[in-house]
Amino acid sequence: MQAAMTAEPAQSGPFAQSGPRPLLGILLRLAAMAVLGVMFSLVKLAGEHGIHVTESLFYRQLAGLPVAIAWLWWTGALASIRTARPMQHGLRMILGVSAMALNFSAMLLLPMAEATTFGFAAQIFATILAAMLLREPTGRYRWGAVLLGFAGVMVALQPGGEAIPLQGAAVALGGALMTACVIIQLRRMAQTEPAGAIVFWFSLTSLVPLGVAVLLFGKNHDLTSWAILAGLSLSGAVAQILLTASLRHASVAAIMTMDYSALIWSALMGYAVFGDIPGHSVWLGAPLIIGAGMIIAWREQHLAKRRTMEAAEYPVG
């Protein structure tokens, strides 16, 4: 879930915040989480109909490409796709496809609520990677949040119990780690690359390895299976529009915590479509993981405000 929810940088271009309309941004983000719940339920349903995960990924990205192009055209930012750093986009593609593949696979191996809960660990991993790779200062608040988040993961895993399949949990946590790698790569690229270029080139280049994978693992399907794939692709494209639109009306800090509503939709869709009822360990561990993510988000917002005030008080030049 988290890989799909990871937003591209919104500092400039068509994805920049367009005005102080935080309520609209929050509503759009909540709608995006609901649509993503539908998409992931279709991903899981596709797996039950014998559709390989690479097919789900390919058609999801194939539907997303024209959406990205149309959005860039509508906002007058098609020129922003020019880039002088193809290697950076190549690395972003590898990380992004890997994260999506693991997160889609986690949905096949685990009940939806459990897969979503482990996906929330991405922000925790991102904090650790930012400290290690980007040398970002990480104080006691964020390290405390990391420890709280990992405690939540351990509670959700229910060590010694049989509620959570360890293979599925490992894949889900691997997906969260790869999603964190995507977040770090996006932070690096946002310093030099327009958001439009990042979105466009990921949508386009990801179709190359996924197209090869479909040739190897794809097969003919009945009408029901094709309908599932069509619904998966459509819901993914709609979610992409809603996620992007939310960033035009509210700051990342204002809408970030709305992503945790995905757990509600995952639990509802999991029960309605597959009859899955989340175990007690999930409902105990999820608040700890979500709380850790909210602490990290609050701390980043607080530090950003402090930097803005210091820059205003001591302008350079």
Secondary structure as UniProt FT lines:
FT   HELIX           2..5
FT   HELIX           13..15
FT   HELIX           22..48
FT   TURN            49..50
FT   HELIX           53..74
FT   TURN            75..76
FT   HELIX           78..81
FT   HELIX           86..109
FT   HELIX           112..119
FT   TURN            120..121
FT   HELIX           122..133
FT   HELIX           140..157
FT   TURN            159..160
FT   HELIX           166..189
FT   TURN            190..192
FT   HELIX           195..205
FT   HELIX           207..217
FT   HELIX           223..249
FT   HELIX           252..255
FT   HELIX           256..261
FT   HELIX           262..274
FT   HELIX           280..313
//
